[in-house]
């Protein structure tokens, strides 16, 4: 553990507490709590306190300097892989994590689905946690002889300088589609926030870039670029998406290699190409890579499929217009298509009617329910989804458990039900409450009765 913290709850006797001003909170409010927990020193931007105190102009600059000077000498011995993009961060990260471990390289993962060493160690509150937590996790991996860390880098973390002191051996760009515009305001700002990762590469660091994405030029800014896509350094062609797998030809160095993966969907080929490009650059043989890639699994809550009679129930984290479209279109559907979904509260309102329109067009019938309303009025979220749309093939059921039950009851013969938006998550966030809820568990409860 570090001897410096920005979270008063994690202070141990003798630790330094640094009061950071974050986008949603001010650490100065928790100084008394930190002292009560045993902080021996306070670093703040103002105030007088009962333990030795250092007043600085900018507490974030202070903590960044402290972490860099005291811990980067260890972290720089490791290979740090940072992955950013609207969709695909978690799957790409998890595939790299699995592949390297399967190839005998001890690799840790930090991101949306938690902190993993040889197995899941902990859930995390955000895709990218604050800088002290990030250092704590990386140092835990270092102390346990892990050689590589795969880290999801969110646009919020990059924009708010939460990854300021880290340097990366690989920076990966998956794609950019509409999301988080409540925070970034414009797609250009969103792209520029993600671009910051590519300015944090080590001198010999490599950038892995999806050149089939419209925003690729924001990321092709360095000299050591490896491109992935349909006509790239590491590319694919002749793909076929089947019921339970995907086949494609991998093209590298003017040679073609047949590859089959358990992951379903064209978009998952791009996620696999990220892993393949990094493994190639790490000097693994292509034949070795093909074997390990064919055995990889998707992370929890990504195209998580439950068979019910002769129907399919698919649980997925898809919560953007682009992700919903890709997930639903990835699956071969014989009978009717049903969707249960909602939109997150206190987030980009303008994407909600877009999502509603996509869901209406891709389904025979859909149910609008709660996602994580946070502090926003639930009816306002529903009204936004319906705004400007004239569809009739839906109902509203704000109780997500009940909505899942209703969705399952719609299934008849060779039908498909998509339950979208929360994937692996184990809680619904409503105001200050974290209400236990897991979509897969709800599905299993209902089909076992």
C-alpha positions as CSV (number, residue, x, y, z in Angstrom):
1,X,0.0,0.0,0.0
2,X,1.1,3.6,-0.6
3,X,1.8,5.9,2.4
4,X,-0.2,8.7,0.7
5,X,-3.9,8.7,0.0
6,X,-6.6,11.0,-1.4
7,X,-9.4,8.9,0.0
8,X,-9.9,9.5,3.8
9,X,-11.5,6.1,4.2
10,X,-8.3,4.4,3.2
11,X,-6.0,6.3,5.6
12,X,-4.0,4.1,7.9
13,X,-2.1,5.5,11.0
14,X,0.9,7.5,9.7
15,X,-0.3,8.1,6.2
16,X,-0.3,11.4,4.4
17,X,-3.8,12.7,3.3
18,X,-4.0,14.9,0.2
19,X,-7.2,16.8,-0.2
20,X,-7.9,16.7,-4.0
21,X,-10.6,18.7,-5.7
22,X,-12.3,16.4,-8.2
23,X,-15.0,16.9,-10.8
24,X,-17.7,15.8,-8.3
25,X,-16.2,16.3,-4.9
26,X,-13.7,18.3,-2.7
27,X,-11.3,16.3,-0.5
28,X,-11.1,19.2,1.9
29,X,-14.5,18.2,3.3
30,X,-12.9,14.9,4.5
31,X,-9.8,16.2,6.2
32,X,-11.2,15.7,9.7
33,X,-12.2,12.1,8.8
34,X,-8.6,11.5,7.6
35,X,-7.2,12.8,10.8
36,X,-9.6,10.6,12.8
37,X,-8.3,7.6,10.9
38,X,-4.7,8.4,11.7
39,X,-3.3,10.8,9.1
40,X,0.0,12.1,10.3
41,X,0.1,14.9,7.7
42,X,-2.3,16.9,5.6
43,X,-1.6,18.4,2.2
44,X,-4.3,21.0,1.4
45,X,-5.0,24.2,-0.6
46,X,-6.4,26.0,2.5
47,X,-7.2,25.7,6.2
48,X,-5.6,25.0,9.6
49,X,-5.7,21.5,11.0
50,X,-4.6,19.6,14.2
51,X,-1.7,17.7,12.5
52,X,1.2,19.0,10.5
53,X,-0.1,20.6,7.4
54,X,1.4,21.7,4.1
55,X,-0.6,24.3,2.1
56,X,0.1,24.2,-1.6
57,X,-1.4,25.9,-4.7
58,X,-2.5,22.7,-6.3
59,X,-2.9,19.5,-4.4
60,X,-3.2,17.4,-7.6
61,X,0.2,18.7,-8.8
62,X,1.7,17.8,-5.4
63,X,0.4,14.2,-5.4
64,X,1.4,13.7,-9.0
65,X,5.0,14.8,-8.2
66,X,5.1,12.7,-5.0
67,X,3.8,9.5,-6.7
68,X,6.2,10.0,-9.7
69,X,9.2,10.5,-7.5
70,X,8.5,7.6,-5.1
71,X,6.9,4.9,-7.2
72,X,7.6,5.3,-11.0
73,X,11.0,3.7,-10.7
74,X,9.2,0.5,-9.9
75,X,6.3,0.9,-12.3
76,X,8.7,1.7,-15.2
77,X,10.1,-1.8,-14.8
78,X,6.7,-3.1,-16.0
79,X,4.9,-3.0,-19.3
80,X,1.9,-0.7,-19.1
81,X,-0.8,-1.0,-21.7
82,X,-3.5,1.7,-21.8
83,X,-6.7,1.3,-23.8
84,X,-9.1,4.0,-24.7
85,X,-12.2,4.3,-26.9
86,X,-16.0,4.5,-26.6
87,X,-16.6,0.8,-27.0
88,X,-14.4,-2.2,-26.8
89,X,-12.1,-1.1,-24.0
90,X,-13.1,-3.8,-21.6
91,X,-13.2,-6.6,-24.1
92,X,-9.9,-5.7,-25.7
93,X,-8.2,-5.3,-22.3
94,X,-9.6,-8.6,-21.0
95,X,-8.5,-10.4,-24.1
96,X,-5.0,-9.1,-23.8
97,X,-5.0,-10.0,-20.0
98,X,-6.1,-13.6,-20.8
99,X,-3.8,-14.1,-23.7
100,X,-0.6,-13.0,-22.0
101,X,-1.4,-15.0,-18.9
102,X,-2.1,-18.0,-21.1
103,X,1.3,-17.4,-22.7
104,X,3.0,-17.4,-19.3
105,X,3.4,-13.6,-18.9
106,X,2.0,-12.6,-15.5
107,X,-0.5,-9.8,-16.4
108,X,-2.8,-7.7,-14.3
109,X,-6.0,-6.0,-15.5
110,X,-7.6,-2.7,-14.1
111,X,-10.9,-1.5,-15.5
112,X,-14.6,-1.6,-15.7
113,X,-15.1,-5.2,-14.5
114,X,-12.6,-4.8,-11.6
115,X,-9.0,-5.5,-10.6
116,X,-7.7,-8.9,-11.7
117,X,-4.4,-10.6,-10.9
118,X,-4.6,-14.4,-11.4
119,X,-8.4,-14.0,-10.7
120,X,-10.7,-11.2,-9.8
121,X,-9.5,-9.4,-6.7
122,X,-11.9,-6.5,-6.3
123,X,-14.7,-4.5,-7.9
124,X,-13.8,-0.9,-8.8
125,X,-16.0,2.2,-8.5
126,X,-15.1,3.5,-12.0
127,X,-13.5,2.4,-15.2
128,X,-10.5,4.5,-14.3
129,X,-10.1,5.0,-10.5
130,X,-8.3,8.0,-9.0
131,X,-4.5,8.2,-9.2
132,X,-3.7,6.9,-5.7
133,X,-5.9,3.9,-6.2
134,X,-4.4,3.3,-9.6
135,X,-0.9,3.3,-8.1
136,X,-2.0,1.1,-5.2
137,X,-3.3,-1.5,-7.7
138,X,-0.2,-1.3,-10.0
139,X,2.1,-1.6,-7.0
140,X,0.1,-4.6,-5.7
141,X,0.7,-6.2,-9.1
142,X,4.4,-5.3,-8.9
143,X,4.9,-6.7,-5.4
144,X,3.4,-10.0,-6.7
145,X,5.8,-10.2,-9.6
146,X,3.4,-9.2,-12.4
147,X,5.2,-8.0,-15.5
148,X,2.4,-6.4,-17.4
149,X,-0.6,-4.2,-16.5
150,X,-3.5,-3.7,-18.9
151,X,-5.4,-0.5,-17.9
152,X,-8.6,1.0,-19.3
153,X,-8.2,4.7,-19.7
154,X,-11.5,6.6,-19.6
155,X,-12.0,10.0,-21.2
156,X,-13.0,11.4,-17.8
157,X,-9.8,10.2,-16.2
158,X,-7.7,11.6,-19.1
159,X,-9.5,14.9,-19.2
160,X,-9.2,15.3,-15.4
161,X,-5.5,14.3,-15.3
162,X,-6.1,11.2,-13.2
163,X,-3.5,9.3,-15.2
164,X,-1.1,12.3,-15.4
165,X,2.0,10.6,-14.0
166,X,1.9,7.3,-15.8
167,X,3.8,6.5,-19.0
168,X,2.7,3.8,-21.3
169,X,4.4,1.1,-23.4
170,X,1.3,0.7,-25.6
171,X,-1.6,3.1,-26.1
172,X,-4.7,1.6,-27.9
173,X,-7.5,3.4,-29.6
174,X,-10.6,1.2,-30.3
175,X,-13.2,3.6,-31.7
176,X,-15.1,6.8,-31.0
177,X,-18.9,7.1,-31.1
178,X,-21.3,9.3,-29.3
179,X,-21.1,9.1,-25.5
180,X,-20.4,11.4,-22.5
181,X,-21.3,14.6,-24.3
182,X,-22.9,15.8,-21.1
183,X,-19.3,16.1,-19.9
184,X,-17.2,16.8,-23.1
185,X,-19.9,18.9,-24.9
186,X,-18.5,18.1,-28.4
187,X,-17.1,15.1,-30.2
188,X,-13.9,17.0,-30.8
189,X,-13.4,17.6,-27.1
190,X,-14.2,13.9,-26.5
191,X,-11.5,12.9,-29.0
192,X,-9.0,15.3,-27.7
193,X,-9.5,13.9,-24.1
194,X,-8.7,10.4,-25.4
195,X,-5.8,11.7,-27.5
196,X,-4.0,12.6,-24.2
197,X,-3.2,8.9,-23.7
198,X,-1.1,8.9,-26.9
199,X,0.9,11.8,-25.6
200,X,1.9,9.7,-22.6
201,X,3.7,7.0,-24.5
202,X,7.3,6.2,-23.5
203,X,9.9,7.2,-26.0
204,X,9.8,3.7,-27.6
205,X,6.1,3.2,-26.9
206,X,3.7,2.0,-29.6
207,X,0.3,3.2,-30.6
208,X,-2.3,0.7,-31.7
209,X,-5.0,2.4,-33.8
210,X,-8.2,1.3,-35.5
211,X,-7.9,3.0,-38.8
212,X,-11.4,2.1,-39.9
213,X,-12.7,4.6,-37.4
214,X,-13.7,8.1,-38.5
215,X,-11.7,9.7,-35.7
216,X,-8.4,7.8,-36.4
217,X,-6.5,11.0,-37.3
218,X,-6.7,12.3,-33.7
219,X,-4.6,9.3,-32.7
220,X,-2.1,8.9,-35.6
221,X,0.1,11.5,-34.0
222,X,3.2,9.6,-33.2
223,X,6.0,7.8,-35.1
224,X,5.5,4.3,-33.7
225,X,2.0,3.4,-35.0
226,X,0.6,-0.1,-35.6
227,X,-2.7,0.0,-37.4
228,X,-5.5,-2.5,-37.2
229,X,-8.5,-2.8,-39.5
230,X,-9.6,-4.0,-42.9
231,X,-6.5,-2.6,-44.7
232,X,-3.9,-2.1,-42.0
233,X,-0.7,-3.4,-40.6
234,X,-2.7,-6.1,-38.8
235,X,-5.9,-6.7,-40.8
236,X,-8.7,-9.1,-41.6
237,X,-10.8,-10.3,-44.5
238,X,-13.3,-13.0,-45.5
239,X,-15.1,-12.9,-42.1
240,X,-18.1,-15.0,-41.3
241,X,-20.2,-14.5,-38.1
242,X,-21.8,-17.8,-37.0
243,X,-24.3,-18.7,-34.3
244,X,-21.6,-19.4,-31.7
245,X,-18.4,-18.2,-33.2
246,X,-16.7,-16.0,-35.7
247,X,-14.3,-17.0,-38.5
248,X,-11.9,-14.7,-40.4
249,X,-8.6,-14.6,-42.2
250,X,-5.9,-12.7,-40.3
251,X,-3.6,-10.8,-42.7
252,X,-0.1,-9.9,-41.5
253,X,3.1,-9.4,-43.4
254,X,1.4,-10.3,-46.7
255,X,0.4,-13.7,-45.3
256,X,-3.0,-15.0,-44.4
257,X,-4.0,-17.2,-41.5
258,X,-7.3,-18.8,-40.8
259,X,-8.7,-18.0,-37.4
260,X,-11.8,-19.0,-35.4
261,X,-12.9,-17.3,-32.2
262,X,-15.6,-18.1,-29.6
263,X,-16.5,-14.4,-29.6
264,X,-19.4,-13.4,-31.9
265,X,-19.7,-10.3,-34.1
266,X,-17.6,-8.3,-36.5
267,X,-16.9,-5.7,-33.8
268,X,-15.2,-8.5,-31.7
269,X,-12.7,-9.0,-34.6
270,X,-11.4,-5.5,-33.9
271,X,-11.1,-6.3,-30.2
272,X,-9.1,-9.4,-31.1
273,X,-6.9,-7.5,-33.6
274,X,-5.8,-5.2,-30.7
275,X,-4.6,-8.2,-28.7
276,X,-3.0,-9.8,-31.8
277,X,-1.1,-6.6,-32.7
278,X,0.3,-6.3,-29.2
279,X,1.3,-10.0,-29.1
280,X,3.0,-9.7,-32.5
281,X,4.9,-6.7,-31.3
282,X,5.9,-8.6,-28.1
283,X,7.5,-11.1,-30.5
284,X,5.2,-14.1,-30.1
285,X,4.9,-16.3,-33.2
286,X,1.8,-15.8,-35.3
287,X,1.0,-19.6,-35.1
288,X,1.3,-19.4,-31.3
289,X,-1.0,-16.3,-31.2
290,X,-3.7,-17.9,-33.4
291,X,-3.8,-20.9,-31.0
292,X,-4.1,-18.8,-27.9
293,X,-6.6,-16.3,-29.4
294,X,-9.0,-19.2,-30.5
295,X,-9.3,-20.1,-26.8
296,X,-10.1,-16.7,-25.4
297,X,-13.5,-15.8,-23.7
298,X,-15.4,-12.6,-23.6
299,X,-15.5,-10.8,-20.2
300,X,-18.5,-11.1,-17.9
301,X,-21.5,-9.2,-19.2
302,X,-20.4,-9.0,-22.8
303,X,-22.6,-11.1,-25.1
304,X,-23.3,-13.3,-22.1
305,X,-25.7,-15.9,-23.5
306,X,-28.3,-18.0,-21.6
307,X,-30.2,-20.7,-23.5
308,X,-33.9,-21.0,-22.4
309,X,-35.7,-23.8,-24.2
310,X,-34.9,-23.0,-27.8
311,X,-34.6,-19.3,-27.2
312,X,-31.5,-17.1,-26.5
313,X,-31.2,-14.5,-23.8
314,X,-28.3,-12.2,-24.2
315,X,-27.0,-9.9,-21.4
316,X,-24.7,-7.1,-22.6
317,X,-23.2,-3.9,-21.2
318,X,-24.1,-2.0,-24.4
319,X,-25.2,1.5,-23.4
320,X,-24.4,3.7,-26.4
321,X,-26.2,3.9,-29.7
322,X,-23.3,2.3,-31.6
323,X,-22.8,-0.5,-29.1
324,X,-26.5,-1.4,-29.1
325,X,-26.6,-1.6,-32.9
326,X,-23.5,-3.7,-33.1
327,X,-24.5,-6.2,-30.4
328,X,-28.0,-6.8,-31.7
329,X,-26.8,-7.0,-35.3
330,X,-24.0,-9.4,-34.3
331,X,-26.5,-12.2,-33.4
332,X,-28.2,-14.5,-35.9
333,X,-31.9,-14.3,-35.0
334,X,-34.4,-16.9,-36.3
335,X,-37.6,-15.9,-34.5
336,X,-38.6,-12.6,-32.9
337,X,-36.3,-10.1,-31.3
338,X,-37.1,-8.5,-27.9
339,X,-35.1,-5.9,-26.0
340,X,-35.1,-4.7,-22.4
341,X,-33.1,-1.5,-22.0
342,X,-32.9,1.9,-20.3
343,X,-30.6,5.0,-20.2
344,X,-28.3,6.2,-17.4
345,X,-29.5,9.2,-15.4
346,X,-27.5,12.4,-15.1
347,X,-25.8,11.7,-18.4
348,X,-26.0,12.8,-22.0
349,X,-29.7,13.3,-22.6
350,X,-29.4,13.8,-26.4
351,X,-28.3,10.2,-27.0
352,X,-31.5,8.8,-25.4
353,X,-33.9,9.3,-28.4
354,X,-31.2,8.0,-30.7
355,X,-31.0,4.8,-28.6
356,X,-34.8,4.5,-28.5
357,X,-35.0,4.7,-32.3
358,X,-32.3,2.1,-32.8
359,X,-34.0,-0.3,-30.3
360,X,-37.4,0.2,-32.0
361,X,-36.0,-0.5,-35.4
362,X,-34.1,-3.6,-34.3
363,X,-36.8,-5.3,-32.2
364,X,-40.2,-6.7,-32.7
365,X,-41.1,-5.4,-29.2
366,X,-39.1,-3.7,-26.4
367,X,-39.4,-2.7,-22.8
368,X,-38.1,0.6,-21.4
369,X,-36.8,0.2,-17.9
370,X,-34.4,1.7,-15.4
371,X,-30.7,1.6,-15.9
372,X,-28.9,3.6,-13.2
373,X,-31.1,6.7,-12.7
374,X,-28.7,8.3,-10.2
375,X,-30.5,11.5,-9.1
376,X,-32.5,12.1,-12.2
377,X,-36.3,11.7,-12.4
378,X,-37.0,8.3,-13.9
379,X,-39.9,9.6,-16.0
380,X,-37.7,12.3,-17.5
381,X,-35.3,9.6,-18.8
382,X,-38.3,7.7,-20.4
383,X,-39.6,10.9,-21.9
384,X,-36.2,11.6,-23.5
385,X,-36.1,8.1,-25.0
386,X,-39.5,8.6,-26.5
387,X,-38.9,12.2,-27.6
388,X,-39.5,12.7,-31.3
389,X,-40.1,9.0,-31.9
390,X,-43.4,7.6,-33.0
391,X,-43.0,3.9,-32.3
392,X,-45.8,1.7,-30.9
393,X,-43.9,-1.6,-30.3
394,X,-43.0,-1.0,-26.6
395,X,-44.1,-0.8,-23.0
396,X,-42.6,0.9,-19.9
397,X,-41.7,-1.0,-16.8
398,X,-39.4,0.9,-14.5
399,X,-38.9,-2.0,-12.2
400,X,-35.9,-3.7,-13.9
401,X,-36.4,-7.1,-12.3
402,X,-40.0,-7.1,-13.4
403,X,-39.0,-5.9,-16.9
404,X,-36.6,-8.8,-17.2
405,X,-39.4,-11.2,-16.1
406,X,-41.8,-9.7,-18.7
407,X,-39.1,-10.0,-21.4
408,X,-38.6,-13.7,-20.7
409,X,-42.4,-14.3,-20.8
410,X,-42.5,-12.9,-24.3
411,X,-40.2,-15.7,-25.6
412,X,-41.9,-18.4,-27.7
413,X,-39.9,-20.3,-30.3
414,X,-36.4,-19.5,-31.6
415,X,-36.7,-16.0,-30.2
416,X,-34.0,-13.7,-28.8
417,X,-34.1,-11.4,-25.8
418,X,-31.5,-8.8,-25.3
419,X,-31.1,-7.3,-21.8
420,X,-28.8,-4.3,-22.4
421,X,-27.0,-1.6,-20.4
422,X,-25.7,-3.1,-17.2
423,X,-23.9,-6.3,-18.2
424,X,-21.6,-7.5,-15.4
425,X,-22.8,-4.8,-12.9
426,X,-24.1,-6.0,-9.5
427,X,-26.0,-2.8,-8.4
428,X,-28.5,-0.3,-9.6
429,X,-27.6,3.3,-8.5
430,X,-30.6,5.3,-7.4
431,X,-29.9,8.5,-5.6
432,X,-27.5,7.6,-2.8
433,X,-28.6,4.0,-2.8
434,X,-26.8,1.0,-4.4
435,X,-29.5,-1.6,-4.8
436,X,-28.3,-5.1,-5.4
437,X,-29.2,-6.2,-9.0
438,X,-27.5,-8.4,-11.5
439,X,-29.2,-9.0,-14.9
440,X,-27.8,-12.6,-15.3
441,X,-28.9,-13.6,-11.8
442,X,-32.4,-12.2,-12.5
443,X,-32.6,-14.2,-15.8
444,X,-31.5,-17.5,-14.0
445,X,-34.0,-16.9,-11.2
446,X,-36.9,-16.6,-13.7
447,X,-36.0,-19.5,-16.0
448,X,-35.5,-21.9,-13.2
449,X,-39.1,-21.5,-11.9
